[in-house]
Amino acid sequence: MGVPHGHPGSTEAPPIQIIVPTLDSHQLLPGLVESLQGQSWPHWQVLFIDGPSGPAHRQWIETLCRSDARFRWQPQQPDLVGIFGAMNQGFAASPPLSWLLFWGSDDRAASPQVLEKLVQAIRLAGDRGERPDLIVCAGRYLERDSRGREHLGRRTAFRLGPSYRLSLLLGSTPPHQGTLIGPGARTHLARYAPQFRLSADLDYFLQLARVPDLKVEVLDLELVHMDSGGISARETQRRLREVVWAYRRAYGAFWALPFLLRYLRRIASRFAP
């Protein structure tokens, strides 16, 4: 099934699949699961790609999948290592016309209506005779205070200028948890570069900029709430090296401009509401 070209209120639904790599993370997953089960648009699917987790985690996932057929899981293939290896397995396991979101175990939908709004945007694009390759929404990090209480923190969003490639050159990049990867993008690039362990998502979006006439639609929609921790926050030096590498692959001798602007934007975003 392609992108629906019917009325926005029609029952025909674009196939949206959320890929979630997991590894002994069942204690984090209830927030993600509950945020999806409470959606006003119920036709999403989730595919867990599970690393070599222990019995408790596997039992939790299997129980969930038996109780709700919208959830499925696969063991991660040994030759596809790490988080992005799991995501690449998700790419390969998804039907070619599916729209893909890649979330972590501690991510969750920002509100009960966000997927309905996302589906409506896809249908409206179909009504206009368009088929975006990427639909980029916003995300927001979840922070915790000294008592462990959770609150909303920094917002992350993509600023689309005159062109997608120029926007990336000026340091803006799509938040991968807030970006719906469409069938068109997948025909051009259907996997993350395996040499990146922490920044393969950045490299993916930079490499897509080489595609002529890539169609990118940006929505002012806060789609996902994301935990501010994770391996990237703990391995800062490696991530910085990979970010430089990704920009060098994309822009050659001009890599320093988007690199510096990227982090200036991040600093500025900490003072934004």
BAKE-978525 format. One line per 4 residues: number of its first residue (from 1); their letters; for each residue x, y, z of N, C-alpha, C. Coordinates in nm, 2 decimals. Layout:
BEGIN
NUM> A> X Y Z X Y Z X Y Z; ...
This chain:
BEGIN
1> MGVP> 0.08 -0.12 0.00 0.00 0.00 0.00 0.09 0.12 0.00; 0.07 0.22 -0.09 0.15 0.34 -0.10 0.09 0.45 -0.01; 0.13 0.57 -0.02 0.08 0.68 0.05 -0.07 0.70 0.01; -0.16 0.71 0.10 -0.30 0.72 0.06 -0.32 0.85 -0.01
5> HGHP> -0.40 0.85 -0.11 -0.44 0.97 -0.18 -0.59 1.00 -0.16; -0.65 0.95 -0.06 -0.79 0.97 -0.03 -0.81 1.09 0.06; -0.93 1.10 0.10 -0.97 1.21 0.20 -0.90 1.19 0.33; -0.85 1.30 0.40 -0.78 1.29 0.52 -0.86 1.21 0.63
9> GSTE> -0.99 1.20 0.62 -1.07 1.13 0.71 -1.10 0.99 0.67; -1.04 0.94 0.56 -1.07 0.81 0.52 -1.01 0.70 0.61; -1.06 0.58 0.60 -1.01 0.47 0.69 -0.88 0.41 0.64; -0.84 0.44 0.51 -0.72 0.38 0.46 -0.60 0.44 0.53
13> APPI> -0.52 0.36 0.58 -0.41 0.41 0.67 -0.27 0.38 0.62; -0.18 0.48 0.62 -0.04 0.45 0.58 0.02 0.35 0.68; 0.10 0.26 0.63 0.16 0.16 0.73 0.28 0.23 0.80; 0.26 0.25 0.93 0.37 0.31 1.01 0.42 0.20 1.11
17> QIIV> 0.55 0.18 1.10 0.62 0.08 1.19 0.73 0.15 1.27; 0.72 0.12 1.40 0.82 0.18 1.49 0.92 0.07 1.53; 1.05 0.09 1.50 1.15 -0.01 1.53 1.22 0.03 1.66; 1.22 -0.06 1.75 1.28 -0.04 1.89 1.39 -0.14 1.92
21> PTLD> 1.51 -0.10 1.92 1.62 -0.20 1.97 1.61 -0.21 2.12; 1.62 -0.33 2.17 1.61 -0.35 2.31 1.73 -0.45 2.36; 1.76 -0.43 2.48 1.86 -0.52 2.55 1.84 -0.51 2.70; 1.77 -0.61 2.75 1.74 -0.61 2.89 1.68 -0.48 2.94
25> SHQL> 1.59 -0.43 2.86 1.53 -0.29 2.89 1.38 -0.30 2.92; 1.33 -0.41 2.96 1.19 -0.43 2.98 1.14 -0.34 3.10; 1.22 -0.30 3.19 1.18 -0.20 3.29 1.15 -0.06 3.24; 1.21 -0.03 3.12 1.19 0.10 3.06 1.07 0.10 2.97
29> LPGL> 1.03 -0.02 2.91 0.94 -0.02 2.80 0.79 0.01 2.84; 0.75 0.00 2.96 0.60 0.03 2.99 0.56 0.17 2.94; 0.65 0.27 2.96 0.62 0.40 2.92 0.60 0.41 2.77; 0.68 0.35 2.69 0.66 0.35 2.55 0.54 0.28 2.51
33> VESL> 0.52 0.16 2.57 0.40 0.08 2.53 0.27 0.15 2.57; 0.26 0.21 2.69 0.14 0.28 2.73 0.11 0.40 2.64; 0.22 0.47 2.60 0.20 0.59 2.52 0.14 0.55 2.38; 0.18 0.43 2.33 0.13 0.39 2.20 -0.01 0.33 2.21
37> QGQS> -0.03 0.25 2.31 -0.17 0.19 2.33 -0.27 0.29 2.36; -0.23 0.41 2.41 -0.33 0.52 2.43 -0.35 0.61 2.31; -0.30 0.58 2.20 -0.31 0.67 2.08 -0.45 0.66 2.02; -0.49 0.78 1.98 -0.63 0.79 1.92 -0.63 0.73 1.78
41> WPHW> -0.51 0.71 1.71 -0.50 0.64 1.59 -0.43 0.50 1.62; -0.50 0.39 1.61 -0.45 0.27 1.67 -0.38 0.17 1.57; -0.35 0.21 1.45 -0.31 0.12 1.35 -0.16 0.11 1.33; -0.08 0.16 1.43 0.06 0.15 1.42 0.11 0.00 1.45
45> QVLF> 0.24 -0.02 1.42 0.30 -0.15 1.46 0.44 -0.12 1.52; 0.48 -0.21 1.61 0.61 -0.20 1.67 0.68 -0.33 1.65; 0.81 -0.31 1.61 0.90 -0.43 1.59 1.02 -0.41 1.69; 1.02 -0.49 1.79 1.14 -0.49 1.88 1.25 -0.58 1.81
49> IDGP> 1.37 -0.53 1.81 1.49 -0.61 1.77 1.57 -0.63 1.90; 1.57 -0.75 1.95 1.62 -0.77 2.08 1.76 -0.83 2.08; 1.85 -0.77 2.14 1.99 -0.83 2.16 1.98 -0.95 2.25; 2.10 -1.00 2.29 2.10 -1.12 2.38 2.06 -1.09 2.52
53> SGPA> 1.93 -1.06 2.53 1.87 -1.03 2.66 1.85 -1.15 2.75; 1.83 -1.13 2.88 1.80 -1.24 2.97 1.66 -1.29 2.96; 1.63 -1.40 3.03 1.50 -1.46 3.03 1.39 -1.37 3.08; 1.41 -1.28 3.18 1.31 -1.19 3.23 1.26 -1.10 3.12
57> HRQW> 1.36 -1.04 3.05 1.32 -0.95 2.94 1.25 -1.02 2.83; 1.30 -1.13 2.78 1.23 -1.21 2.68 1.09 -1.25 2.71; 1.07 -1.29 2.84 0.94 -1.33 2.88 0.84 -1.21 2.88; 0.90 -1.09 2.92 0.81 -0.97 2.92 0.77 -0.93 2.78
61> IETL> 0.86 -0.94 2.68 0.83 -0.90 2.55 0.73 -1.00 2.48; 0.76 -1.13 2.51 0.67 -1.23 2.45 0.53 -1.22 2.51; 0.52 -1.19 2.64 0.38 -1.17 2.70 0.31 -1.05 2.63; 0.39 -0.94 2.61 0.33 -0.83 2.55 0.28 -0.86 2.41
65> CRSD> 0.37 -0.93 2.33 0.33 -0.96 2.19 0.21 -1.05 2.18; 0.20 -1.14 2.28 0.08 -1.23 2.28 -0.05 -1.15 2.31; -0.04 -1.05 2.39 -0.15 -0.98 2.44 -0.20 -0.87 2.34; -0.10 -0.82 2.26 -0.13 -0.71 2.16 -0.06 -0.74 2.03
69> ARFR> -0.13 -0.78 1.93 -0.07 -0.83 1.80 0.00 -0.72 1.73; -0.01 -0.59 1.77 0.06 -0.48 1.71 0.21 -0.48 1.74; 0.24 -0.56 1.84 0.38 -0.57 1.89 0.44 -0.70 1.84; 0.56 -0.70 1.78 0.63 -0.82 1.74 0.78 -0.80 1.78
73> WQPQ> 0.85 -0.91 1.78 0.99 -0.90 1.81 1.07 -1.01 1.73; 1.20 -0.97 1.71 1.29 -1.06 1.65 1.42 -1.06 1.73; 1.49 -1.17 1.75 1.63 -1.17 1.80 1.72 -1.10 1.71; 1.81 -1.02 1.76 1.91 -0.95 1.68 2.01 -1.04 1.62
77> QPDL> 2.04 -1.03 1.49 2.13 -1.11 1.43 2.27 -1.09 1.48; 2.35 -1.19 1.50 2.49 -1.17 1.56 2.58 -1.08 1.48; 2.56 -1.09 1.34 2.65 -1.01 1.26 2.60 -0.86 1.24; 2.49 -0.83 1.30 2.45 -0.69 1.30 2.46 -0.63 1.45
81> VGIF> 2.57 -0.58 1.48 2.61 -0.55 1.62 2.56 -0.41 1.65; 2.53 -0.39 1.78 2.50 -0.25 1.83 2.36 -0.21 1.80; 2.34 -0.08 1.85 2.20 -0.03 1.83 2.17 -0.01 1.68; 2.27 0.05 1.61 2.24 0.07 1.46 2.24 -0.06 1.38
85> GAMN> 2.31 -0.16 1.43 2.29 -0.29 1.37 2.15 -0.34 1.38; 2.09 -0.32 1.50 1.95 -0.36 1.53 1.86 -0.28 1.44; 1.89 -0.15 1.42 1.81 -0.07 1.34 1.82 -0.11 1.19; 1.94 -0.15 1.15 1.95 -0.20 1.01 1.87 -0.33 0.99
89> QGFA> 1.86 -0.41 1.09 1.78 -0.53 1.08 1.63 -0.49 1.07; 1.60 -0.38 1.14 1.46 -0.33 1.13 1.43 -0.28 0.99; 1.52 -0.21 0.93 1.51 -0.16 0.80 1.48 -0.28 0.71; 1.56 -0.39 0.72 1.55 -0.50 0.63 1.42 -0.58 0.65
93> ASPP> 1.37 -0.58 0.78 1.25 -0.66 0.81 1.12 -0.59 0.78; 1.13 -0.46 0.75 1.00 -0.39 0.73 0.96 -0.39 0.58; 0.83 -0.40 0.56 0.78 -0.40 0.42 0.83 -0.27 0.35; 0.86 -0.28 0.22 0.92 -0.16 0.15 0.83 -0.04 0.15
97> LSWL> 0.70 -0.05 0.16 0.62 0.07 0.16 0.58 0.13 0.30; 0.64 0.07 0.40 0.62 0.12 0.54 0.69 0.25 0.56; 0.63 0.33 0.65 0.70 0.45 0.70 0.76 0.41 0.84; 0.88 0.45 0.86 0.96 0.40 0.98 0.99 0.51 1.07
101> LFWG> 0.97 0.48 1.20 1.02 0.56 1.31 1.12 0.47 1.39; 1.23 0.52 1.43 1.33 0.45 1.52 1.33 0.51 1.66; 1.28 0.44 1.75 1.28 0.48 1.89 1.36 0.40 1.98; 1.40 0.45 2.10 1.47 0.37 2.20 1.37 0.32 2.30
105> SDDR> 1.41 0.23 2.39 1.33 0.17 2.49 1.27 0.28 2.58; 1.34 0.39 2.60 1.29 0.49 2.70 1.22 0.61 2.63; 1.19 0.60 2.50 1.12 0.70 2.43 0.97 0.67 2.44; 0.89 0.77 2.42 0.74 0.76 2.42 0.68 0.87 2.34
109> AASP> 0.55 0.84 2.29 0.48 0.94 2.22 0.45 1.06 2.31; 0.46 1.18 2.25 0.44 1.30 2.33 0.30 1.33 2.37; 0.20 1.28 2.30 0.06 1.29 2.34 -0.02 1.19 2.28; -0.14 1.16 2.32 -0.23 1.06 2.26 -0.27 1.09 2.12
113> QVLE> -0.25 1.21 2.07 -0.30 1.24 1.93 -0.19 1.25 1.83; -0.06 1.23 1.87 0.05 1.26 1.77 0.05 1.18 1.65; 0.02 1.05 1.66 0.02 0.96 1.55 -0.10 0.99 1.45; -0.21 1.03 1.51 -0.32 1.07 1.43 -0.29 1.19 1.35
117> KLVQ> -0.22 1.29 1.41 -0.18 1.41 1.34 -0.08 1.38 1.23; 0.01 1.28 1.26 0.11 1.24 1.16 0.05 1.18 1.04; -0.05 1.09 1.07 -0.12 1.02 0.96 -0.20 1.12 0.87; -0.26 1.21 0.94 -0.33 1.32 0.86 -0.24 1.39 0.77
121> AIRL> -0.12 1.42 0.82 -0.02 1.50 0.73 0.02 1.41 0.61; 0.03 1.28 0.63 0.07 1.20 0.52 -0.05 1.20 0.42; -0.17 1.19 0.47 -0.29 1.19 0.38 -0.30 1.32 0.31; -0.28 1.43 0.37 -0.29 1.56 0.31 -0.18 1.58 0.20
125> AGDR> -0.06 1.52 0.23 0.04 1.53 0.12 -0.01 1.45 0.00; -0.07 1.33 0.03 -0.13 1.25 -0.09 -0.23 1.33 -0.16; -0.32 1.40 -0.09 -0.42 1.48 -0.16 -0.36 1.59 -0.25; -0.24 1.64 -0.21 -0.17 1.74 -0.29 -0.09 1.67 -0.41
129> GERP> -0.10 1.54 -0.41 -0.02 1.47 -0.51 0.13 1.46 -0.48; 0.16 1.47 -0.36 0.30 1.47 -0.32 0.33 1.35 -0.23; 0.46 1.31 -0.23 0.50 1.20 -0.14 0.63 1.24 -0.08; 0.63 1.29 0.04 0.76 1.33 0.11 0.84 1.20 0.13
133> DLIV> 0.97 1.22 0.12 1.07 1.12 0.15 1.09 1.11 0.30; 1.10 1.23 0.37 1.11 1.24 0.51 1.00 1.33 0.56; 0.94 1.30 0.67 0.86 1.39 0.75 0.92 1.41 0.88; 0.96 1.53 0.91 1.04 1.57 1.02 0.96 1.64 1.12
137> CAGR> 0.95 1.58 1.24 0.87 1.65 1.35 0.98 1.69 1.46; 0.93 1.74 1.57 1.01 1.78 1.68 1.01 1.67 1.79; 1.11 1.68 1.88 1.11 1.60 2.00 1.15 1.68 2.12; 1.14 1.62 2.23 1.18 1.69 2.35 1.24 1.60 2.45
141> YLER> 1.35 1.64 2.51 1.42 1.55 2.61 1.35 1.56 2.74; 1.35 1.44 2.81 1.31 1.43 2.95 1.42 1.44 3.04; 1.41 1.53 3.13 1.52 1.56 3.23 1.47 1.51 3.37; 1.56 1.48 3.46 1.53 1.44 3.60 1.60 1.53 3.69
145> DSRG> 1.53 1.58 3.80 1.59 1.66 3.90 1.66 1.58 4.00; 1.71 1.64 4.11 1.79 1.57 4.21 1.71 1.46 4.28; 1.58 1.47 4.28 1.50 1.38 4.35 1.45 1.27 4.25; 1.49 1.27 4.13 1.45 1.17 4.03 1.32 1.20 3.96
149> REHL> 1.26 1.32 3.99 1.14 1.36 3.93 1.16 1.40 3.78; 1.07 1.36 3.70 1.08 1.38 3.55 1.01 1.51 3.51; 1.08 1.59 3.42 1.02 1.71 3.36 1.07 1.72 3.22; 1.00 1.80 3.14 1.03 1.83 3.01 1.15 1.92 3.00
153> GRRT> 1.25 1.89 2.91 1.37 1.97 2.90 1.38 2.03 2.76; 1.50 2.02 2.70 1.53 2.09 2.57 1.45 2.03 2.46; 1.40 2.12 2.37 1.33 2.08 2.25 1.43 2.06 2.14; 1.41 1.96 2.05 1.50 1.95 1.94 1.41 1.94 1.81
157> AFRL> 1.45 2.03 1.71 1.37 2.04 1.59 1.46 2.07 1.48; 1.41 2.05 1.36 1.49 2.08 1.23 1.44 2.21 1.17; 1.53 2.29 1.13 1.50 2.42 1.07 1.53 2.40 0.92; 1.42 2.39 0.84 1.44 2.37 0.70 1.44 2.50 0.63
161> GPSY> 1.55 2.53 0.56 1.57 2.65 0.48 1.54 2.64 0.34; 1.61 2.71 0.25 1.58 2.70 0.10 1.59 2.56 0.05; 1.68 2.48 0.11 1.70 2.34 0.06 1.74 2.26 0.18; 1.72 2.13 0.16 1.75 2.03 0.27 1.90 2.03 0.29
165> RLSL> 1.98 2.03 0.18 2.13 2.02 0.19 2.18 2.15 0.26; 2.13 2.26 0.22 2.18 2.39 0.28 2.14 2.39 0.43; 2.03 2.34 0.46 1.99 2.34 0.60 2.09 2.26 0.69; 2.13 2.15 0.63 2.23 2.06 0.70 2.37 2.14 0.71
169> LLGS> 2.40 2.20 0.60 2.53 2.28 0.60 2.53 2.38 0.71; 2.41 2.44 0.73 2.40 2.54 0.84 2.38 2.49 0.98; 2.40 2.36 0.99 2.41 2.30 1.12 2.28 2.24 1.18; 2.17 2.25 1.10 2.05 2.19 1.15 2.04 2.04 1.10
173> TPPH> 2.00 1.95 1.19 1.98 1.81 1.15 1.85 1.76 1.21; 1.78 1.67 1.14 1.66 1.61 1.19 1.68 1.53 1.31; 1.60 1.54 1.41 1.61 1.45 1.53 1.56 1.31 1.48; 1.64 1.20 1.50 1.60 1.08 1.43 1.48 1.02 1.50
177> QGTL> 1.46 1.04 1.63 1.34 0.98 1.69 1.21 1.05 1.64; 1.23 1.18 1.59 1.11 1.25 1.55 1.10 1.26 1.39; 1.17 1.17 1.32 1.17 1.17 1.18 1.11 1.05 1.12; 1.01 1.06 1.04 0.95 0.95 0.98 1.02 0.93 0.84
181> IGPG> 1.07 0.81 0.83 1.15 0.78 0.71 1.05 0.71 0.61; 1.03 0.77 0.50 0.93 0.72 0.40 0.99 0.62 0.30; 0.90 0.56 0.22 0.94 0.46 0.12 1.04 0.52 0.02; 1.02 0.65 -0.01 1.11 0.71 -0.11 1.25 0.72 -0.06
185> ARTH> 1.27 0.76 0.07 1.40 0.77 0.13 1.47 0.63 0.13; 1.39 0.53 0.16 1.44 0.40 0.17 1.49 0.34 0.04; 1.43 0.39 -0.07 1.48 0.34 -0.20 1.62 0.39 -0.23; 1.65 0.51 -0.17 1.78 0.57 -0.19 1.89 0.52 -0.09
189> LARY> 1.84 0.50 0.03 1.94 0.46 0.14 1.86 0.38 0.24; 1.88 0.25 0.24 1.80 0.16 0.33 1.88 0.10 0.44; 1.98 0.17 0.49 2.06 0.12 0.60 2.15 0.23 0.66; 2.18 0.22 0.78 2.28 0.30 0.84 2.42 0.25 0.81
193> APQF> 2.52 0.34 0.80 2.66 0.30 0.77 2.71 0.22 0.89; 2.75 0.10 0.88 2.79 0.02 0.99 2.92 0.06 1.06; 3.00 0.15 1.00 3.12 0.19 1.07 3.09 0.30 1.18; 2.97 0.35 1.18 2.94 0.44 1.29 2.87 0.37 1.40
197> RLSA> 2.91 0.39 1.53 2.85 0.33 1.64 2.75 0.42 1.71; 2.78 0.55 1.71 2.70 0.65 1.78 2.63 0.75 1.70; 2.68 0.78 1.58 2.63 0.89 1.50 2.59 0.84 1.36; 2.55 0.72 1.35 2.50 0.67 1.22 2.37 0.74 1.17
201> DLDY> 2.29 0.79 1.26 2.17 0.86 1.23 2.21 0.99 1.16; 2.30 1.07 1.22 2.35 1.19 1.15 2.41 1.16 1.01; 2.49 1.06 1.00 2.55 1.03 0.87 2.44 0.99 0.77; 2.34 0.92 0.82 2.23 0.88 0.73 2.16 1.01 0.67
205> FLQL> 2.13 1.10 0.75 2.06 1.22 0.70 2.15 1.31 0.62; 2.28 1.31 0.65 2.37 1.38 0.56 2.39 1.32 0.43; 2.40 1.18 0.43 2.41 1.11 0.30 2.29 1.13 0.21; 2.17 1.13 0.27 2.05 1.15 0.20 2.05 1.29 0.12
209> ARVP> 2.12 1.38 0.17 2.13 1.52 0.11 2.19 1.51 -0.03; 2.26 1.40 -0.06 2.32 1.38 -0.19 2.21 1.34 -0.30; 2.09 1.31 -0.25 1.98 1.27 -0.34 1.92 1.39 -0.41; 1.92 1.40 -0.54 1.86 1.51 -0.60 1.71 1.52 -0.58
213> DLKV> 1.66 1.64 -0.55 1.51 1.66 -0.53 1.46 1.57 -0.42; 1.53 1.55 -0.31 1.48 1.48 -0.20 1.36 1.57 -0.14; 1.25 1.51 -0.11 1.13 1.58 -0.06 1.12 1.57 0.09; 1.13 1.68 0.16 1.13 1.68 0.30 1.02 1.77 0.35
217> EVLD> 0.94 1.72 0.44 0.83 1.80 0.49 0.85 1.81 0.64; 0.85 1.94 0.69 0.87 1.96 0.84 0.74 2.00 0.90; 0.70 1.93 1.01 0.58 1.96 1.08 0.61 2.02 1.21; 0.53 2.12 1.25 0.54 2.18 1.39 0.46 2.09 1.48
221> LELV> 0.51 1.97 1.50 0.45 1.87 1.59 0.55 1.80 1.68; 0.53 1.81 1.81 0.61 1.75 1.90 0.57 1.60 1.91; 0.65 1.52 1.85 0.61 1.38 1.83 0.65 1.29 1.94; 0.77 1.31 2.00 0.83 1.21 2.08 0.90 1.28 2.20
225> HMDS> 0.89 1.21 2.32 0.97 1.25 2.43 1.08 1.15 2.45; 1.20 1.20 2.47 1.32 1.11 2.47 1.40 1.13 2.60; 1.45 1.02 2.65 1.54 1.03 2.77 1.67 1.10 2.73; 1.72 1.18 2.82 1.84 1.25 2.79 1.97 1.17 2.82
229> GGIS> 1.96 1.05 2.87 2.07 0.97 2.89 2.11 0.89 2.77; 2.17 0.78 2.79 2.20 0.69 2.67 2.35 0.69 2.65; 2.39 0.60 2.56 2.53 0.57 2.54 2.60 0.70 2.48; 2.53 0.77 2.39 2.59 0.89 2.33 2.63 0.99 2.44
233> ARET> 2.55 1.01 2.54 2.58 1.10 2.65 2.70 1.06 2.73; 2.73 0.93 2.73 2.84 0.87 2.81 2.97 0.86 2.74; 2.96 0.86 2.60 3.08 0.85 2.52 3.10 0.97 2.44; 3.12 1.09 2.50 3.12 1.21 2.43 3.23 1.22 2.33
237> QRRL> 3.35 1.18 2.37 3.47 1.19 2.28 3.45 1.11 2.15; 3.40 0.99 2.17 3.38 0.91 2.05 3.27 0.97 1.96; 3.16 1.02 2.02 3.06 1.08 1.94 3.11 1.20 1.87; 3.19 1.28 1.93 3.24 1.40 1.86 3.33 1.36 1.74
241> REVV> 3.41 1.25 1.76 3.49 1.21 1.65 3.40 1.16 1.53; 3.29 1.09 1.57 3.21 1.04 1.46 3.13 1.15 1.39; 3.09 1.25 1.47 3.02 1.37 1.41 3.12 1.44 1.31; 3.24 1.46 1.35 3.34 1.51 1.25 3.35 1.43 1.13
245> WAYR> 3.36 1.30 1.15 3.37 1.20 1.04 3.25 1.21 0.94; 3.13 1.22 1.00 3.01 1.23 0.92 3.01 1.36 0.84; 3.05 1.47 0.90 3.05 1.59 0.82 3.16 1.59 0.72; 3.27 1.53 0.75 3.38 1.52 0.64 3.33 1.44 0.52
249> RAYG> 3.26 1.33 0.55 3.21 1.25 0.44 3.11 1.33 0.36; 3.03 1.41 0.42 2.93 1.49 0.35 2.98 1.61 0.28; 3.07 1.69 0.35 3.11 1.82 0.30 3.26 1.84 0.28; 3.34 1.74 0.29 3.48 1.75 0.26 3.55 1.86 0.34
253> AFWA> 3.62 1.95 0.27 3.69 2.05 0.34 3.61 2.15 0.41; 3.48 2.16 0.38 3.39 2.25 0.45 3.32 2.20 0.57; 3.37 2.08 0.63 3.31 2.01 0.74 3.30 2.10 0.86; 3.39 2.19 0.89 3.40 2.26 1.01 3.28 2.36 1.03
257> LPFL> 3.22 2.41 0.91 3.11 2.50 0.92 2.99 2.44 0.98; 2.94 2.33 0.93 2.82 2.26 0.99 2.85 2.21 1.13; 2.97 2.16 1.15 3.01 2.11 1.28 2.99 2.22 1.39; 3.05 2.34 1.36 3.04 2.44 1.46 2.90 2.50 1.48
261> LRYL> 2.83 2.51 1.37 2.70 2.56 1.37 2.60 2.46 1.44; 2.63 2.34 1.43 2.55 2.23 1.50 2.55 2.26 1.65; 2.67 2.28 1.70 2.68 2.29 1.85 2.64 2.43 1.90; 2.66 2.53 1.81 2.60 2.66 1.85 2.45 2.66 1.86
265> RRIA> 2.39 2.58 1.77 2.24 2.57 1.77 2.20 2.50 1.90; 2.28 2.40 1.94 2.24 2.32 2.06 2.26 2.41 2.18; 2.36 2.49 2.19 2.37 2.58 2.30 2.26 2.67 2.31; 2.22 2.73 2.19 2.11 2.82 2.19 1.98 2.76 2.23
269> SRFA> 1.96 2.63 2.19 1.83 2.56 2.22 1.81 2.54 2.37; 1.92 2.54 2.45 1.91 2.53 2.59 1.85 2.65 2.66; 1.85 2.76 2.59 1.79 2.89 2.64 1.65 2.91 2.58; 1.61 2.83 2.49 1.48 2.84 2.43 1.37 2.78 2.52
273> P> 1.25 2.83 2.51 1.14 2.77 2.59 1.10 2.63 2.54
